Amino acid sequence: MREIVHLQVGQCGNQVSSAFWDGVLAEHKIDPNGVLRAAEDSLEAQRLDVYFNAASGNKYVPRAICVDLEPGSLDSLKSGALGELFHPDTIIAGASGAGNNWAKGYYTEGAELIDKVLDVVRLQAERCENLQGFQMVHSLGGGSGSGLGTLIISKIREEYPDRMMATFSVLPAPGVSETIVEPYNAVLSTHQLVENTDMTFCLDNEALTRISTDVLKIQSPTHADFNSLIAKVMAGVTTCLRFPGQLNADLRKMAVNLVPFPRLHFFMSSVAPLSATNTRSYRSLTVQDITAQMFDGRNMMAAADPRLGRYLTATAIYRGAGVSMKQIDEQLLSLRTKNAAQFVEWIPNNVQTAQCDVAPPGETMSGTFIANNTAVMQVFVRFREQFQKMFNRKAYLHWFTDEGMDEMEFTEAESNLNDLVNEYEQYQSATADEEVYADEEYVEEGEI
């Protein structure tokens, strides 16, 4: 079956992944110790090998590799509710930590741990019959998730160039900053993600805070609330791999439809239904409601307004036994017609759909929306400006150069980010009639 190897790196990556595994276990009726509680011929048990390796005694072990440069978050994982779920050999901790420093994670501390991580990655990949790819959960603001995370991605890309690489990346948020050197870490990480991933799902704490307070009506949201929202997106993205449906989509199909140009693979995402606990009994769940909420800019999990950009492509994944493809097609056609200006005209039929018969626990119907919208450049522009202010004064630079980095790497990363933003701007304003910029440049150079 089309297996996925899951990597969780850094404190953020491990905490978000704990919420993800909670959700996946509930959907497949597996208890926290890994024992399957569903019948072996049930829908829940049919495709367990996408994320799990079978062990003895009806036990299933996640195909997950838990990594951090300091032992604290992994000790919490081992002593928590899911402590018995993971194979001990797949939990890899450093000793000294990355100290919120990308260079420590990528060059010094991370370099000491990378061989051990890659040995476990190879072992997990070799046990797969038909490895589809890898998915990583990490944050770009700290040191381990950004530095070590992107180092692991680049090494996996070298060894498995034909496998998919998807990341769920928590980006720095304008109003919820946790470390001062976040802009440096984020720009250096994005430089790697542009080159080495096939799909990057952009998430940030400000958007998650807004959804928690405005939509879910939680007065004082915690990171546990944010993690459960991210976990819903992650579960939704892989729904059609894990369960049968009328129209299935896997990671590769999704990437082929969502990525019109290789560098523009940064997505915004949302899930539906989302509502406050005390209003659930008053809502109706129809395909129309799910579609409207998925496309609502207030539910996007990145702090960027999709109305200020244009949709290059999008994927809508619906879950529920009562969902028909006819209803889905009608709603999406209606939505595209009403909002035609928000979709680029030079990619016809640019919304991919997928349908799965199995709804999440506690719901009769749900949806996951993934958008390749040019508005995502707002996120990059924001931390690029913060980066430039600090880099112009060479503030904090010595912490990175002391780890063996060259100042030129900062300049290259900034230049790459500038190019990325320019590409998004170019395709946002492009029309179906105008000629391709790249070809024009090539002709001009040839003439010279």
TABELJO-V291446 format. One line per field, one symbol per residue. phi: phi as a letter, one per 40 degrees, with the letter a starting at -180 (. if undefined). psi: psi as a letter, one per 40 degrees, with the letter a starting at -180 (. if undefined). A space follows every 10 residues. Layout:
# TABELJO-V291446
phi->???
psi->???
This chain:
# TABELJO-V291446
phi->.ccbcbbbbg ccdccccccc cdccccccfb cccgccbccc ccdcccbccc bbccbcggcb bdcbbbbacb cdcccccccc cbdccccdcc bbbcbbgbff bdccccbccc cccccccccc ccccccccca ccibbbbabc ccbcccccdc ccdccccccb ccccbbbbbc ccbcbbcbbc cddcdccccc dccdcbbcab ccbacccccc ccccccfccb cbcccccccc cccccccbdc ccbcacacbb dcdcccccbc bdccbbbbaa bacbacdcbc cccbbbcccc ccccccdccc cbcaccccbb ccaabbbbbi cccbcccccc ccccccccbd ccbcccbcfc bcbabbcccc dgbcaaabbb bcbccccdcc ccccccdccc cccfcgcccc ccchcbdccc cccccccdcc cccccccccc bccccccdcc cccdcccc
psi->igihhhhhhi dddddddddd dddddddefh ieeehheiid eiddedfded eihhaiffih higihhhiei edddddddea dededihdee hhiadeieff hddddddcdd ddeddddddd ddddddehdg hdaihihiie dadddddddd dddddddddg deiihhihhh ihideghdid eddddddddd dddddeidhh hhiidddddd dddddefhdg iidddddddd dddddddede deiiidhiha ddddddddgd hddgfhiiii iiihiideed eeiihidddd ddddehdeeh figiheeeai hdiihhhihi dehidddddd ddddddddfd dehieegife hiiihhehii heidiiihhh hgheeeeddd ddeddddddd ddefhedddd ddeeiidddd dddddddddd ddddddddei iddiihdddd ddddddd.
